[in-house]
Amino acid sequence: MGTLSPDARVAAEPSRWAVLALLGTAQLMVVLDSTIVNIALPSAQNALHFSTADREWIVTAYALAFGSLLLLGGKLGDLFGRKWTFIAGLSGFAIVSAIGGLAQNFDMLVSARALQGLFGALLAPSALGLLTVTFAGSPDRPKAFGIFGAIAGGGASIGLVLGGALTQILSWRWCLYVNLAIAVPTGIFALRLLVNHSDPERSGIDVPGLLTASAGLFALVYGFSNAETQSWTATATIVALVASPVLLITFAVIESRVKNPLLPLHIVRNRARGGAYLSVLLASAGVFGVFFFLTYYMQLTLHFSPLTAGLAFLPMTGLLVATSVTAQTRVLPRTGAKPLVMAGMTLGVIAMLIFTRLSPGGAYATHVLPGLLVIGMGMGCIFAPAIGTATLGVEVRETGVASAMVNTSQQVGGAVGLALLSTLSASAATDYARAHPRLPGLTGAAAVHGYTTGFSVAAIIFATGLVLALSILPSKAGAHECTLRTALGRGIAYAHHLDAARPSPP
């Protein structure tokens, strides 16, 4: 057994960026699918004749399956190899997307969306785990995670642009078919480029932990979603919201006692990582409402076409990408994550307060664009630093689970936030209509009042994120640097281990 020569190392180095491009493409597909259907919902609803109450389940079914199964997906990647779970998730995601595009009724569409979530739960943690291992020990790690974080944060708004274009030019069904065009070439390149990494000890799956975690997360998302379609006092809502904390507490107890836990608790007990997970969760909870409410405001109130509404989000996306890369590569190494996340949460509060000024007679340039620019900067300050911090310093064999926690935070936060904000928005709109029965243009005015109520609550969510970032995240850059040195050391040791396993070149 030998090691790679210096020349071979240099020759292999550019493949890291090819792997980043590959993983970024897959991550983009998963993230944009959480919003690409949003902008097509009015057209899909009209074509398949499902009710407004059912409409949110097209989004929620995806998030329910995705969020509740991510820990399992991450663990399977650690056990059997992230290359193969990545390819399996990618292939399955493409197939069920095609089925969704062929949907002839609501049940078929919502089932396909749930299956998309299932395969996404296999794909997403594998992608982030592969990225973590690929750039372990590399000085390019901050840049790579800055780019990946920009994709994770900006993919949702890209989904709105793409969804608008496909819906207007072709059909809402192409918002699902497009995944085939992304997944097939990505899968082909993945077979060639990716190296399989797995846990050689194959410690097995913690079945009690898996069942309690999945059921607890499912109950959490379902409870909030059911509150919108039924009510807060509905039996199913109450049962789900009571069962969720019981199940998740049971999960934590199980993980503290079993030999091979699904989620080693030291991963989330670390202040930097735990604070990063909470930051991603709360930022997602707040920002998903932005996409949902603004999509309807621009199409139904400002009378934008689906394509125009999608393009209207581009300024936010551009600023988010630029801020993410700058924050991750230039600011984070000097300050740590805390100041960046706090700044992002503060900008989130400001953006939500700007959106509370929306009115039936508003205009894009004065009422929508300023808030989009502010939230773009805010999300750039949160997502890339938080995602990079959330996987920093973990053992290589645990990167799948640590990565799954990032995606779980994003998906569960987004689903719960959307359900909560939608419920409160609908209630506010109903109350407004009852209080102003003779108001001209009552339907539009009530809808906008509901949107602004949702944005007010989103401001509170971002404010909560600010307080938690202040309280939990390490206050000194030195904490980040220490974790970085630990990660680099582990990455270099792991690279030496892999080199030793390769045959010497002839």
C-alpha positions in Angstrom: 0.0 0.0 0.0 1.3 3.5 -0.8 0.3 7.1 -0.9 -0.4 9.4 -3.7 2.5 11.4 -5.0 2.5 15.2 -4.8 1.9 15.4 -8.5 -1.0 13.0 -8.3 -2.5 15.1 -5.5 -2.2 18.3 -7.5 -3.8 16.6 -10.5 -6.7 15.3 -8.4 -7.4 18.7 -6.7 -9.6 20.2 -9.5 -12.1 17.3 -9.1 -13.2 18.8 -5.8 -14.8 21.7 -7.7 -16.4 19.2 -10.1 -17.8 17.4 -7.1 -19.0 20.7 -5.7 -20.8 21.5 -8.9 -22.4 18.1 -8.9 -23.6 18.3 -5.3 -24.7 21.8 -5.7 -26.9 20.9 -8.7 -28.5 18.1 -6.6 -29.0 20.4 -3.6 -30.6 23.0 -5.9 -33.1 20.4 -7.2 -34.1 19.5 -3.7 -34.4 23.0 -2.4 -36.1 24.6 -5.4 -38.7 21.8 -5.3 -39.9 23.1 -2.0 -41.0 26.3 -3.8 -41.2 25.6 -7.6 -44.6 24.2 -7.1 -45.8 27.2 -5.1 -46.0 29.5 -8.0 -47.7 26.8 -10.1 -50.3 26.1 -7.4 -53.0 28.4 -8.8 -52.7 26.7 -12.2 -52.6 23.2 -10.8 -55.6 23.9 -8.6 -57.6 25.1 -11.6 -56.6 22.1 -13.6 -57.2 19.4 -11.0 -60.1 21.1 -9.2 -59.0 20.7 -5.7 -60.0 23.1 -2.9 -58.2 26.0 -1.4 -58.1 24.1 1.9 -56.3 21.2 0.1 -53.9 23.5 -1.7 -51.3 23.8 1.1 -51.0 20.0 1.3 -49.2 20.0 -2.0 -46.4 21.8 -0.2 -46.8 20.2 3.2 -46.8 16.5 1.9 -43.3 17.1 0.6 -42.1 18.7 3.8 -43.7 16.0 6.0 -41.9 13.1 4.3 -38.7 15.1 3.9 -38.4 16.4 7.4 -39.5 13.3 9.3 -37.1 10.9 7.4 -34.0 13.0 7.0 -32.2 11.5 10.1 -32.8 8.0 8.6 -31.5 9.2 5.2 -28.3 10.6 6.9 -27.8 7.4 8.9 -28.2 5.1 5.8 -25.6 7.2 4.1 -23.2 6.8 7.0 -23.7 3.0 7.0 -23.9 2.0 3.4 -22.0 4.8 1.6 -23.1 8.3 0.6 -22.4 7.8 -3.0 -25.0 5.1 -3.3 -27.6 6.7 -1.2 -27.0 9.9 -3.2 -27.6 8.1 -6.5 -30.6 6.1 -5.1 -32.2 9.3 -3.8 -31.5 11.1 -7.1 -33.0 8.3 -9.2 -36.1 7.9 -7.0 -36.7 11.7 -6.9 -36.6 11.9 -10.7 -39.1 9.0 -11.2 -41.7 10.2 -8.7 -41.4 13.7 -10.1 -42.4 12.4 -13.5 -45.4 10.6 -11.8 -46.4 13.9 -10.2 -46.2 15.6 -13.6 -48.6 13.1 -15.0 -51.1 13.5 -12.1 -54.8 13.4 -13.0 -56.2 14.3 -9.6 -55.3 15.7 -6.2 -54.5 12.4 -4.6 -52.1 11.4 -7.3 -50.3 14.7 -7.1 -50.0 14.8 -3.3 -48.8 11.2 -3.2 -46.0 12.0 -5.7 -45.0 15.0 -3.6 -44.8 12.9 -0.5 -42.6 10.4 -2.3 -40.4 13.3 -3.5 -39.9 14.1 0.1 -38.9 10.5 0.9 -36.2 10.4 -1.8 -35.1 13.9 -1.0 -34.5 12.8 2.6 -32.1 10.2 1.2 -30.4 12.6 -1.3 -30.0 15.9 0.7 -27.9 14.6 3.7 -25.8 12.5 1.3 -25.0 15.6 -0.7 -23.9 17.7 2.3 -22.0 14.7 3.8 -20.1 14.2 0.6 -19.3 17.9 0.5 -18.0 17.8 4.0 -15.7 14.8 3.4 -14.6 16.1 -0.1 -13.3 19.4 1.4 -12.1 18.1 4.7 -8.7 19.5 5.4 -8.9 21.8 2.4 -8.2 25.6 2.7 -11.0 25.9 0.1 -13.6 24.7 2.6 -15.0 28.1 3.4 -15.4 29.0 -0.2 -17.1 25.7 -1.0 -19.5 26.0 1.9 -20.2 29.6 0.9 -21.3 28.5 -2.5 -23.3 25.5 -1.2 -25.0 27.7 1.4 -25.9 30.2 -1.3 -27.5 27.4 -3.2 -29.4 26.2 -0.1 -30.6 29.7 0.7 -31.2 30.9 -2.8 -32.5 27.8 -4.4 -36.0 28.5 -3.0 -36.3 31.8 -4.9 -34.7 30.3 -8.0 -37.5 27.7 -7.8 -40.0 30.6 -8.0 -38.4 32.0 -11.1 -38.1 28.7 -12.8 -41.6 27.7 -11.7 -43.1 30.9 -13.1 -41.3 30.5 -16.5 -42.3 26.8 -16.9 -45.9 27.5 -15.8 -46.4 30.4 -18.2 -44.5 29.0 -21.2 -45.3 25.3 -21.0 -47.5 24.0 -18.2 -47.5 23.7 -14.4 -46.7 20.0 -15.0 -43.2 21.0 -16.2 -42.4 22.2 -12.7 -42.2 18.5 -11.9 -40.9 17.2 -15.2 -37.9 19.5 -15.0 -36.4 17.3 -12.3 -35.8 14.6 -14.9 -33.6 17.1 -16.9 -31.6 17.8 -13.8 -31.4 14.4 -12.2 -30.4 12.2 -15.2 -27.2 14.0 -16.2 -26.4 14.6 -12.5 -26.7 10.8 -11.8 -24.4 10.0 -14.8 -21.7 12.3 -13.5 -22.1 11.1 -9.9 -21.3 7.5 -11.0 -18.0 8.8 -12.4 -17.0 11.5 -10.0 -18.0 10.5 -6.5 -16.1 8.3 -4.1 -18.1 6.1 -1.7 -17.6 6.9 2.0 -19.3 4.7 4.7 -18.8 3.6 8.3 -16.7 0.5 8.1 -18.0 -0.8 11.4 -21.7 -0.9 10.2 -23.0 -0.3 13.7 -26.7 -0.9 12.7 -29.8 1.4 12.8 -31.2 2.6 16.1 -34.8 1.4 15.4 -36.5 2.9 18.6 -34.7 6.2 17.9 -35.7 6.2 14.3 -39.4 5.5 15.1 -39.7 8.1 17.8 -37.8 10.8 15.9 -39.7 10.3 12.6 -43.1 10.1 14.4 -42.3 13.2 16.5 -41.2 15.3 13.5 -44.2 14.0 11.5 -46.6 14.9 14.3 -45.1 18.4 14.7 -45.5 19.3 11.0 -48.8 17.6 10.7 -50.3 19.3 13.7 -49.5 22.8 12.5 -50.6 22.0 9.0 -53.9 20.4 10.1 -54.6 23.6 12.2 -54.9 25.5 9.0 -57.1 23.1 7.1 -59.2 22.2 10.1 -58.7 24.2 13.3 -56.5 24.5 16.4 -59.2 22.8 18.4 -59.6 19.8 16.0 -58.9 16.5 17.6 -56.2 15.5 15.1 -54.4 18.9 15.6 -54.4 18.5 19.4 -53.3 14.9 19.4 -50.5 15.7 17.0 -49.2 18.7 18.9 -49.3 16.9 22.2 -47.7 13.7 20.8 -44.9 15.5 19.1 -43.0 16.9 22.2 -43.6 13.6 24.0 -42.1 11.6 21.1 -39.2 13.9 20.7 -38.3 13.9 24.4 -38.5 10.1 24.3 -36.2 10.2 21.3 -33.7 12.3 23.3 -33.8 9.8 26.3 -33.3 6.8 24.0 -30.3 8.5 22.2 -28.7 9.2 25.6 -28.8 5.5 26.5 -28.4 3.3 23.4 -24.9 2.1 22.2 -25.3 3.2 18.6 -27.6 6.2 18.6 -29.3 7.5 15.4 -28.3 11.0 16.5 -25.3 11.2 18.8 -26.4 13.9 21.2 -22.9 15.5 21.3 -23.6 16.7 17.8 -26.4 19.0 18.9 -25.0 19.8 22.4 -22.1 21.7 20.9 -23.1 25.3 21.2 -21.9 26.3 17.7 -23.6 23.4 16.0 -26.8 23.5 18.1 -27.1 27.3 17.6 -26.6 26.8 13.9 -29.4 24.2 13.7 -31.7 26.6 15.5 -30.8 29.5 13.3 -31.5 27.5 10.1 -34.8 26.3 11.6 -36.1 29.8 12.6 -34.8 31.5 9.4 -36.6 28.9 7.3 -39.7 29.3 9.3 -39.7 33.0 8.7 -38.6 33.1 5.1 -40.9 30.4 3.7 -43.8 32.7 4.4 -42.2 35.4 2.3 -42.2 33.2 -0.8 -45.8 31.9 -0.2 -47.5 35.2 0.6 -45.6 37.3 -1.9 -46.3 34.8 -4.7 -50.0 35.3 -4.1 -49.8 39.0 -3.5 -48.0 39.6 -6.8 -50.2 37.3 -8.9 -53.6 38.1 -7.4 -53.2 41.7 -6.1 -50.6 43.1 -8.5 -51.8 40.9 -11.3 -48.3 39.7 -12.3 -48.0 36.7 -14.6 -46.4 33.6 -13.1 -43.2 34.4 -15.0 -43.1 38.0 -13.9 -43.8 37.0 -10.3 -40.9 34.6 -10.4 -38.5 37.1 -12.0 -39.5 39.6 -9.3 -37.6 37.5 -6.7 -34.3 37.7 -8.7 -32.9 40.8 -6.9 -33.3 38.9 -3.6 -31.5 35.8 -5.0 -28.6 37.8 -6.4 -28.0 39.6 -3.2 -28.3 36.4 -1.2 -25.7 34.6 -3.3 -23.3 37.6 -3.1 -23.7 38.0 0.6 -23.4 34.2 1.3 -20.1 33.9 -0.4 -18.7 37.1 1.1 -19.8 36.2 4.6 -18.5 32.6 4.5 -15.1 33.4 2.9 -14.2 36.8 4.3 -16.1 37.5 7.5 -16.7 34.2 9.2 -13.0 33.3 9.7 -12.5 36.6 11.5 -15.7 36.8 13.6 -17.3 33.4 13.9 -20.9 32.7 13.1 -22.5 34.7 15.9 -22.2 38.3 14.6 -23.3 37.2 11.1 -26.3 35.2 12.2 -27.4 38.1 14.5 -27.1 40.6 11.7 -29.1 38.3 9.4 -31.9 37.9 12.0 -32.0 41.6 12.5 -32.3 42.2 8.7 -35.0 39.5 8.7 -37.0 41.5 11.3 -36.6 44.7 9.3 -37.7 43.0 6.0 -40.8 41.6 7.6 -41.7 45.0 9.0 -41.3 46.4 5.5 -43.7 43.8 4.2 -46.4 44.7 6.7 -46.8 47.9 4.6 -48.3 45.9 1.7 -51.7 47.2 0.5 -54.2 46.4 -2.2 -53.0 49.5 -4.1 -49.3 48.9 -3.5 -46.6 48.7 -6.2 -43.6 46.3 -6.6 -40.9 49.0 -6.6 -42.1 50.7 -3.4 -43.7 47.9 -1.4 -42.1 44.6 -2.4 -38.5 45.3 -3.7 -37.1 47.0 -0.6 -38.1 44.1 1.6 -36.7 41.6 -0.9 -33.3 43.3 -0.9 -33.1 43.4 2.9 -34.2 39.7 3.3 -31.7 38.7 0.6 -28.9 40.2 2.6 -30.3 38.7 5.8 -30.5 35.1 4.5 -27.0 35.4 3.0 -25.7 36.2 6.5 -27.6 33.3 8.1 -27.6 30.2 5.8 -24.0 29.9 4.6 -22.3 30.5 8.0 -24.9 28.4 9.8 -24.6 25.4 7.4 -20.8 25.6 7.4 -20.8 25.7 11.2 -23.3 22.9 11.6 -21.1 20.3 10.1 -17.8 21.6 11.4 -15.8 19.4 13.8 -17.8 16.2 13.6 -16.2 12.8 13.0 -16.2 11.8 9.3 -18.4 8.8 10.1 -21.0 11.1 11.6 -21.2 13.7 8.8 -24.3 12.1 7.3 -26.3 12.6 10.5 -24.9 16.1 11.1 -25.8 17.0 7.6 -29.3 15.5 8.0 -29.8 17.8 11.0 -29.1 20.8 8.8 -31.7 19.7 6.3 -34.2 18.7 9.0 -33.9 22.1 10.5 -34.5 23.8 7.2 -37.4 21.6 6.1 -39.2 21.3 9.4 -38.7 25.0 10.1 -40.1 25.9 6.7 -43.1 23.5 7.0 -44.0 24.5 10.5 -43.5 28.2 9.7 -45.5 28.1 6.6 -48.4 26.2 8.3 -48.4 28.6 11.3 -48.2 31.7 9.2 -50.8 30.5 6.8 -53.2 29.6 9.6 -52.8 33.0 11.3 -53.1 34.7 8.0 -56.3 32.9 7.0 -57.8 33.7 10.4 -56.9 37.4 10.2 -58.4 37.6 6.6 -61.6 36.0 7.8 -61.9 38.3 10.8 -61.2 41.3 8.6 -63.9 40.3 6.1 -66.4 39.9 9.0 -65.5 43.3 10.4 -65.8 45.2 7.0 -68.7 43.5 5.2 -69.5 46.5 3.0 -65.9 47.5 2.1 -65.3 47.9 -1.7 -62.9 45.3 -2.9 -63.4 43.3 0.3 -61.9 40.0 -0.9 -58.6 41.6 -2.0 -58.3 43.8 1.1 -59.0 40.9 3.4 -56.3 38.8 1.7 -53.7 41.5 2.0 -54.6 42.0 5.6 -54.0 38.3 6.1 -50.6 38.5 4.4 -49.4 41.5 6.6 -50.5 39.6 9.7 -48.4 36.7 8.6 -45.4 39.0 8.1 -45.9 40.5 11.6 -45.6 37.0 13.1 -42.6 36.3 10.9 -40.9 39.4 12.3 -41.4 37.8 15.8 -39.9 34.6 14.6 -36.8 36.4 13.3 -36.6 38.4 16.6 -36.7 35.1 18.5 -33.8 33.8 16.3 -31.9 37.0 17.2 -32.3 36.3 20.9 -31.3 32.7 20.6 -28.3 33.5 18.5 -27.2 36.0 21.1 -27.7 33.4 23.9 -26.4 30.2 22.3 -23.8 30.7 19.6 -20.2 31.1 20.9 -19.3 34.7 21.3 -15.7 34.6 20.1 -14.2 33.8 16.7 -11.7 31.7 18.6 -14.4 29.1 19.2 -14.9 28.8 15.5 -11.2 28.7 14.8 -10.7 26.0 17.4 -13.5 23.9 15.8 -12.0 24.6 12.4 -8.6 23.4 13.4 -10.2 20.2 14.9 -12.0 19.6 11.6 -9.0 20.2 9.5 -7.0 17.8 11.6 -9.6 15.1 11.3 -9.9 15.7 7.6 -6.2 15.5 7.0 -6.0 12.3 9.1 -8.9 10.8 7.1 -7.3 11.8 3.8 -4.1 10.0 4.9 -6.2 7.0 5.8 -7.7 6.9 2.3 -4.4 7.4 0.7 -3.0 4.5 2.6 -5.8 2.3 1.3 -5.0 3.1 -2.3 -2.5 1.0 -4.3 0.7 2.7 -5.3 0.7 3.9 -8.9 2.9 1.7 -11.2 
